[in-house]
């Protein structure tokens, strides 16, 4: 399968699912401090254990996009980054 062509710079959308919404939000803020971020708390699981956040960030290239992903997935309370 051929890799899709992405024009940079562009606004990239992420979805983060984590176990502690306050801690996840705090860490997202730390990771994304140098960026202008638009995000909102989206959904909470039926049991209330997980909360998802959707947000977008202006990225300059693929390396920056992947670096942000790597930082987000390494937040201890984060379970999934899409």
Protein Blocks (a to p, Z undefined) as FASTA:
>chain_A
ZZdddddddddddddddfblmlmmmmmmmmmmmpccddddfbdcfkomaccdddddddfb
fklmmmmmmmmmmpmklmbdZZ
